[in-house]
Amino acid sequence: MLCIRGGADIEDCRELGRIVSSLSVKLTVTSYRTIERLCADESVDNTYRRSSYISITGGGSGKGLPMLFLTDQEENFNQRIAMGKLMKACKMVEPSDWALNLHYSGNLYRSLDLSTSIMELAGGNVLCGGHLHPHEKSVEACLQYRVNFLTSDTASLLNFAHHVETLPSSLRSQLHIAKIMYTSEVMPRTKQEYLRSVFGPVSFFSCLAAAETGPWAVANLNWRSNTVDDDAEDSVDFVFDKRNMLVEGLSLSVDPQSLPSPQDGDWVSEGVAGHLVLTSLQRLRNPLVRYVSGDVGSLHPLSPKVAAQFPDETAEHLQTLRLYGRDKRFSFKWLGDYYEFHQMDKVMHSPEWGVLQYQIILANDAAMEGSDCLELRMLRRAEGQGILNVAELQERLSEAFFLTHHNAKLFRPVFLGDLDGFQRSPPSGKIIRFIDKRRKK
């Protein structure tokens, strides 16, 4: 059993690294199976279910029931405090900031709760609008309460910006948004430029968090170097505390799903992009050890510009993680949510859905700048006993893709009568399960 303590010092981290290097990596699928078993076990000996903070993973995984991640309540609270301090140290949040939070809430999701809590612990003032807050009301709140800060996922921010863009210039000029914080993804420069065209010269920030890890890294995009190479143009430089998270990189030439026990040569050195493998030094009761996050990134020392922002005794514990985004071999992203292919297969092939073949096509939406539409092509069995009718299936699809009145217009189900409507691979003639037609940002 691996025993670690939070807030480890440098020597503790070195010793931990030596111990962890002997352990196998943990994959999402394996973790799901273990968590399902623990959540179903009501025996008195199972401490996993006790005194826990409950969060669920990925908005778009497509599962009938979401996968729960349980964290010790005290550890969760302490992790939020540490994140608030890091955000404050990175000059993201000031005591005078008033933020409108448009993060997702309800349906067991905790993103509104989490993001509000860490912003308040950083010293900010937060209005909880949520993802269903009408855009008109959001504009009224910004004007009434002198909001200068917006925070949400990228898709919701773009959706709100699209509404603001349609307002009369006399009303838009009364908005004074100076800061935008988006969460847990890479926002391409083109989308940042679009938001600036709507709100003016805003500063961008980001927070890296997941149900599995909790919040653990932040990014102040004002600190980004202008010398970053073209391949990394749309990456984000996050800062994290090495006493709170141990980060390793597994070579991109390696498939983590087929290599549970990597050898020394499978790991990348500092500055080289790889699959991120995480060990939390904050979540200890239900440990997260050598977890393959599904993200691609590289580790770097703090640049002199960034290091100068901190006292020396703080800077020595910090490191830069350059995040490039998700590993597209295992998932795809739509409207800020990640959809894992193996989970998508599972839900699409539910017997009552009657889906014989399906194809997902992502494309830029011509009517809404910065947004992507998802077309889902399906060939189904004839409706009959045990098979959902079209209306019932559409309801299930709305649940699986978490559709709201804000994003439903970007979801386009297509019911085909034969296989001719599917796009195929030219060499083999095989139906392509996933097609990304989006222009490179």
Disulfide bonds with the S-S distance in Angstrom:
none
